Amino acid sequence: PDPTKGGLAFGICGHQPSGNEVFSIQLPDAILYNSHAGLVSQCVGMENVSKRIHFSAGSVVGLKHDISTRSLHWYFNRLCVGSCTIQPEVCEDFRVLFPVFALYVPGQKIQVDFRAIAPSATHGQKITGERQAQ
């Protein structure tokens, strides 16, 4: 990979990668965004995600899973850059979602925050992944 193009991929997988899978972004039940290339997946239905976004140092990327529409919304520096749907015939493979990250450049580091406030939150309203008991 070309380190000047970012060399990072992130997304979800329907199983926890193991063995040689941890060295690949071509997983049968995974959807990833590859820096400077776009979506990498065999199980995406419709999509309108921007391609060729360069993840430079300090970039903030995000992913939101919308259960009701079986879609993923992709964010770059808190702005939505598109969404995609999961093919209906593979939805059963996505009952449990595992976050996946791929780093290509030696020494490259990421910081992960699973409690971040969703960029789609309205002003003053915090939307997190936490659920309250009713």
Backbone as CSV, one residue per row, in Angstrom:
resi,resn,N_x,N_y,N_z,CA_x,CA_y,CA_z,C_x,C_y,C_z
1,PRO,0.806,-1.210,0.000,0.000,0.000,0.000,0.842,1.264,0.000
2,ASP,0.260,2.302,-0.501,0.934,3.592,-0.576,0.664,4.383,0.699
3,PRO,1.664,4.602,1.573,1.432,5.302,2.835,0.939,6.736,2.655
4,THR,1.143,7.337,1.495,0.668,8.705,1.276,-0.849,8.735,1.076
5,LYS,-1.476,7.579,0.894,-2.926,7.514,0.692,-3.663,7.110,1.974
6,GLY,-2.967,6.955,3.074,-3.632,6.710,4.340,-3.404,5.335,4.909
7,GLY,-3.628,4.290,4.142,-3.360,2.934,4.595,-4.167,2.477,5.791
8,LEU,-5.465,2.753,5.822,-6.301,2.349,6.937,-7.636,1.865,6.405
9,ALA,-8.170,0.805,7.027,-9.523,0.346,6.721,-10.231,0.092,8.049
10,PHE,-11.534,0.352,8.076,-12.316,0.083,9.286,-13.729,-0.306,8.877
11,GLY,-14.373,-1.066,9.742,-15.740,-1.471,9.454,-16.239,-2.506,10.429
12,ILE,-17.102,-3.390,9.927,-17.699,-4.427,10.764,-17.549,-5.784,10.098
13,CYS,-17.660,-6.823,10.920,-17.582,-8.193,10.430,-18.619,-9.019,11.193
14,GLY,-19.216,-9.987,10.528,-20.222,-10.840,11.138,-19.657,-11.935,12.017
15,HIS,-18.358,-12.042,12.092,-17.710,-13.006,12.991,-16.391,-12.408,13.463
16,GLN,-15.841,-12.973,14.504,-14.555,-12.497,14.995,-13.455,-13.107,14.142
17,PRO,-12.730,-12.290,13.362,-11.665,-12.835,12.515,-10.616,-13.583,13.337
18,SER,-10.117,-14.672,12.756,-9.092,-15.465,13.437,-8.146,-16.046,12.396
19,GLY,-7.037,-16.593,12.866,-6.058,-17.205,11.967,-5.553,-16.209,10.942
20,ASN,-5.442,-16.664,9.689,-4.938,-15.800,8.617,-5.908,-14.689,8.225
21,GLU,-7.160,-14.778,8.682,-8.130,-13.723,8.379,-7.694,-12.378,8.946
22,VAL,-6.945,-12.384,10.030,-6.553,-11.129,10.652,-5.573,-10.336,9.781
23,PHE,-5.087,-10.934,8.703,-4.155,-10.259,7.789,-4.828,-9.836,6.490
24,SER,-6.162,-9.880,6.428,-6.876,-9.593,5.188,-8.056,-8.665,5.439
25,ILE,-8.433,-7.893,4.429,-9.674,-7.120,4.502,-10.733,-7.732,3.579
26,GLN,-10.406,-8.830,2.939,-11.341,-9.535,2.065,-12.011,-10.672,2.837
27,LEU,-12.917,-10.323,3.749,-13.624,-11.313,4.547,-15.030,-11.489,3.975
28,PRO,-15.553,-12.708,3.951,-16.835,-12.952,3.287,-18.015,-12.222,3.923
29,ASP,-17.979,-11.983,5.215,-19.094,-11.303,5.878,-18.614,-10.041,6.586
30,ALA,-17.917,-9.210,5.841,-17.407,-7.952,6.386,-17.711,-6.810,5.431
31,ILE,-17.851,-5.623,6.009,-18.010,-4.398,5.229,-17.013,-3.401,5.797
32,LEU,-16.059,-2.999,4.984,-15.028,-2.060,5.426,-14.920,-0.885,4.469
33,TYR,-14.492,0.238,5.008,-14.121,1.377,4.177,-12.611,1.427,4.158
34,ASN,-12.035,1.367,2.973,-10.592,1.380,2.802,-10.164,2.787,2.387
35,SER,-9.269,3.379,3.179,-8.793,4.728,2.903,-8.348,4.865,1.451
36,HIS,-8.861,5.872,0.817,-8.532,6.247,-0.556,-9.093,5.278,-1.605
37,ALA,-9.839,4.237,-1.196,-10.384,3.295,-2.175,-11.908,3.190,-2.092
38,GLY,-12.464,3.268,-0.891,-13.906,3.138,-0.741,-14.274,1.816,-0.090
39,LEU,-15.529,1.405,-0.293,-16.020,0.195,0.355,-15.370,-1.055,-0.197
40,VAL,-15.095,-1.994,0.710,-14.570,-3.303,0.356,-15.535,-4.307,0.972
41,SER,-16.287,-5.011,0.118,-17.267,-5.955,0.638,-17.899,-6.742,-0.502
42,GLN,-18.382,-7.930,-0.142,-19.151,-8.742,-1.077,-20.612,-8.798,-0.655
43,CYS,-20.977,-8.086,0.413,-22.335,-8.208,0.939,-23.063,-6.874,1.072
44,VAL,-22.659,-5.890,0.268,-23.319,-4.590,0.273,-24.406,-4.594,-0.788
45,GLY,-25.589,-4.108,-0.389,-26.674,-3.937,-1.347,-26.466,-2.622,-2.078
46,MET,-27.295,-1.645,-1.752,-27.165,-0.319,-2.365,-26.175,0.507,-1.556
47,GLU,-25.464,1.405,-2.239,-24.514,2.277,-1.536,-24.314,3.573,-2.278
48,ASN,-24.018,4.621,-1.529,-23.701,5.929,-2.101,-22.535,6.565,-1.347
49,VAL,-21.578,5.753,-0.963,-20.462,6.199,-0.130,-19.372,6.823,-1.006
50,SER,-18.915,8.000,-0.598,-17.833,8.681,-1.329,-16.589,7.808,-1.360
51,LYS,-15.888,7.849,-2.462,-14.657,7.080,-2.617,-13.455,8.014,-2.565
52,ARG,-12.279,7.439,-2.413,-11.002,8.161,-2.453,-10.856,9.218,-1.361
53,ILE,-11.422,8.952,-0.181,-11.210,9.866,0.950,-9.881,9.493,1.594
54,HIS,-9.026,10.473,1.739,-7.690,10.259,2.290,-7.735,10.440,3.801
55,PHE,-7.400,9.390,4.541,-7.347,9.456,5.996,-5.947,9.896,6.415
56,SER,-5.765,11.168,6.606,-4.455,11.670,7.040,-4.397,11.674,8.563
57,ALA,-3.226,11.914,9.103,-3.043,11.954,10.559,-4.027,12.945,11.168
58,GLY,-4.698,12.532,12.239,-5.657,13.394,12.918,-7.075,13.298,12.402
59,SER,-7.301,12.529,11.351,-8.655,12.356,10.822,-9.514,11.596,11.826
60,VAL,-10.805,11.888,11.805,-11.760,11.173,12.650,-12.745,10.466,11.731
61,VAL,-12.834,9.154,11.873,-13.762,8.372,11.054,-14.783,7.724,11.971
62,GLY,-15.956,7.446,11.421,-17.005,6.844,12.232,-17.918,5.971,11.417
63,LEU,-18.640,5.136,12.132,-19.562,4.190,11.508,-20.769,4.032,12.421
64,LYS,-21.953,4.174,11.857,-23.191,4.009,12.617,-24.012,2.911,11.963
65,HIS,-24.459,1.953,12.772,-25.299,0.864,12.283,-26.749,1.202,12.602
66,ASP,-27.589,1.269,11.581,-29.017,1.513,11.769,-29.723,0.173,11.648
67,ILE,-30.146,-0.367,12.789,-30.738,-1.699,12.821,-32.032,-1.755,12.026
68,SER,-32.862,-0.722,12.129,-34.180,-0.756,11.494,-34.110,-0.791,9.973
69,THR,-33.100,-0.155,9.388,-32.986,-0.149,7.923,-31.888,-1.076,7.412
70,ARG,-31.212,-1.773,8.347,-30.099,-2.661,7.991,-29.070,-1.922,7.139
71,SER,-28.741,-0.736,7.608,-27.800,0.086,6.854,-26.654,0.558,7.738
72,LEU,-25.585,0.968,7.080,-24.411,1.528,7.739,-24.218,2.943,7.222
73,HIS,-23.925,3.871,8.122,-23.660,5.253,7.753,-22.203,5.545,8.086
74,TRP,-21.470,6.049,7.114,-20.030,6.266,7.230,-19.747,7.751,7.411
75,TYR,-18.834,8.078,8.332,-18.514,9.466,8.660,-17.016,9.728,8.529
76,PHE,-16.715,10.941,8.073,-15.334,11.405,8.003,-15.307,12.803,8.602
77,ASN,-14.512,12.978,9.660,-14.444,14.249,10.383,-15.846,14.756,10.744
78,ARG,-16.690,13.821,11.246,-18.045,14.045,11.734,-19.058,14.406,10.664
79,LEU,-18.702,14.327,9.391,-19.649,14.563,8.297,-19.971,13.234,7.628
80,CYS,-21.257,13.003,7.380,-21.655,11.757,6.724,-21.168,11.770,5.273
81,VAL,-20.473,10.719,4.874,-19.962,10.617,3.505,-20.712,9.545,2.714
82,GLY,-21.797,9.038,3.296,-22.638,8.094,2.572,-23.125,6.964,3.452
83,SER,-23.927,6.119,2.830,-24.469,4.961,3.548,-24.555,3.780,2.594
84,CYS,-24.739,2.613,3.183,-24.904,1.404,2.389,-25.856,0.468,3.115
85,THR,-26.481,-0.409,2.384,-27.360,-1.398,2.990,-26.679,-2.759,2.952
86,ILE,-27.079,-3.603,3.879,-26.585,-4.974,3.923,-27.535,-5.823,3.092
87,GLN,-27.006,-6.641,2.202,-27.849,-7.488,1.370,-28.764,-8.331,2.249
88,PRO,-30.068,-8.384,1.935,-31.019,-9.138,2.767,-30.625,-10.604,2.959
89,GLU,-30.064,-11.217,1.942,-29.735,-12.651,2.034,-28.575,-12.950,2.980
90,VAL,-27.826,-11.934,3.402,-26.718,-12.168,4.338,-26.955,-11.545,5.711
91,CYS,-28.141,-10.981,5.928,-28.426,-10.332,7.219,-28.272,-11.286,8.391
92,GLU,-28.586,-12.556,8.212,-28.421,-13.526,9.295,-26.956,-13.640,9.723
93,ASP,-26.030,-13.402,8.797,-24.603,-13.460,9.116,-24.165,-12.273,9.980
94,PHE,-25.023,-11.268,10.105,-24.683,-10.054,10.836,-25.500,-9.908,12.120
95,ARG,-25.817,-11.019,12.768,-26.575,-10.960,14.022,-25.722,-10.378,15.140
96,VAL,-24.439,-10.671,15.126,-23.474,-10.078,16.057,-22.433,-9.375,15.188
97,LEU,-22.138,-8.128,15.522,-21.181,-7.357,14.730,-19.892,-7.147,15.507
98,PHE,-18.790,-7.375,14.836,-17.475,-7.164,15.427,-16.793,-6.009,14.697
99,PRO,-16.254,-5.037,15.431,-15.505,-3.966,14.769,-14.183,-4.519,14.240
100,VAL,-13.810,-4.095,13.055,-12.529,-4.524,12.483,-11.765,-3.305,11.982
101,PHE,-10.453,-3.376,12.134,-9.557,-2.293,11.728,-8.363,-2.911,11.032
102,ALA,-7.884,-2.269,9.994,-6.689,-2.740,9.294,-5.720,-1.569,9.156
103,LEU,-4.510,-1.769,9.619,-3.458,-0.756,9.532,-2.361,-1.306,8.628
104,TYR,-1.961,-0.526,7.639,-0.990,-1.007,6.662,0.421,-0.492,6.878
105,VAL,0.540,0.691,7.440,1.838,1.342,7.549,2.478,0.986,8.897
106,PRO,3.705,0.468,8.897,4.369,0.144,10.172,4.403,1.360,11.092
107,GLY,4.069,1.143,12.359,4.069,2.223,13.336,2.783,3.030,13.371
108,GLN,1.876,2.765,12.450,0.609,3.489,12.414,-0.228,3.138,13.644
109,LYS,-0.938,4.138,14.200,-1.749,3.923,15.396,-3.116,4.545,15.207
110,ILE,-4.104,3.954,15.895,-5.443,4.524,15.917,-5.916,4.616,17.363
111,GLN,-6.878,5.476,17.582,-7.540,5.571,18.876,-9.012,5.290,18.628
112,VAL,-9.603,4.383,19.412,-10.974,3.954,19.209,-11.836,4.413,20.377
113,ASP,-13.019,4.974,20.057,-13.954,5.425,21.091,-15.340,4.889,20.753
114,PHE,-15.755,3.838,21.464,-17.063,3.237,21.214,-18.191,3.990,21.923
115,ARG,-17.874,5.017,22.685,-18.891,5.769,23.414,-19.053,7.175,22.840
116,ALA,-18.563,7.419,21.649,-18.656,8.746,21.041,-20.109,9.127,20.786
117,ILE,-20.395,10.390,20.851,-21.735,10.892,20.555,-21.906,10.884,19.039
118,ALA,-23.042,10.382,18.606,-23.308,10.272,17.171,-23.311,11.637,16.505
119,PRO,-22.674,11.777,15.344,-22.676,13.061,14.635,-24.077,13.508,14.245
120,SER,-25.013,12.573,14.145,-26.374,12.917,13.748,-27.206,13.461,14.900
121,ALA,-26.605,13.556,16.094,-27.334,14.074,17.247,-27.698,15.541,17.012
122,THR,-28.905,15.907,17.395,-29.304,17.304,17.268,-28.616,18.112,18.353
123,HIS,-28.540,19.400,18.152,-27.841,20.278,19.091,-28.405,20.114,20.499
124,GLY,-27.543,19.803,21.444,-27.944,19.667,22.826,-28.448,18.286,23.202
125,GLN,-28.676,17.431,22.233,-29.173,16.085,22.521,-28.041,15.102,22.303
126,LYS,-27.770,14.278,23.301,-26.699,13.300,23.179,-27.288,11.952,22.812
127,ILE,-26.784,11.370,21.761,-27.201,10.039,21.351,-25.982,9.136,21.471
128,THR,-26.088,8.151,22.322,-24.991,7.209,22.491,-25.518,5.819,22.209
129,GLY,-24.668,4.844,22.264,-25.074,3.465,22.057,-25.671,2.833,23.290
130,GLU,-25.716,3.563,24.396,-26.209,3.015,25.644,-27.735,3.000,25.654
131,ARG,-28.310,1.959,26.255,-29.755,1.803,26.352,-30.155,1.970,27.823
132,GLN,-31.270,2.619,28.052,-31.789,2.815,29.395,-32.891,1.790,29.648
133,ALA,-32.945,1.272,30.877,-34.016,0.339,31.252,-35.334,1.099,31.295
134,GLN,-36.412,0.434,30.874,-37.730,1.093,30.876,-38.620,0.467,31.898
